[in-house]
Amino acid sequence: MAQIRVLLTDDEAPFVETMIKRLTKRGLNVARALSGEEALKKLEEDSTIEVVILDVKMPGLDGIETLREIKRHHPLVEVVMLTGHATVESAIEGMKLGAFDYLMKPCDIDHLLVKVDEAADKKRRHEEKIHEARAREIAHRRA
């Protein structure tokens, strides 16, 4: 299976650097964004990103707003929300907006890896279905 391309988005630079090292060691291809705005820009520039790991509490565009924009412009990209300040309300809101899952910081790296793997798998299955539907449509038009 192809290496999973992840965008880690959190305003805490030391956390981001540590997580990138840990995730890269485990075989992920990780890009970084230190704000919601930067994450949206990176998604526009890099169509290979499959999963965004997104902090909920960030200055400027917070995680919920960033999630809303990701789903509006990149509906197949899966988002795993991370927070150290979980509230039931933000978890419910994130899930309603299409987050793949919601984890508490600090989260267990192996648990996060499982979620990222599941999220990438879901995105790849969706893309496969779209390709199959397009192929059927083209074959039907030619028939």
Sequence and secondary structure as in RCSB ss.txt:
>XXXX:A:sequence
MAQIRVLLTDDEAPFVETMIKRLTKRGLNVARALSGEEALKKLEEDSTIEVVILDVKMPGLDGIETLREIKRHHP
LVEVVMLTGHATVESAIEGMKLGAFDYLMKPCDIDHLLVKVDEAADKKRRHEEKIHEARAREIAHRRA
>XXXX:A:secstr
    EEEEE S HHHHHHHHHHHHHTT EEEEESSHHHHHHHHHH TT  EEEEES  SSS HHHHHHHHHHH T
TSEEEEEESS  HHHHHHHHHTT SEEEESS  HHHHHHHHHHHHHHHHHHHHHHHHHHHHHHHHHH 
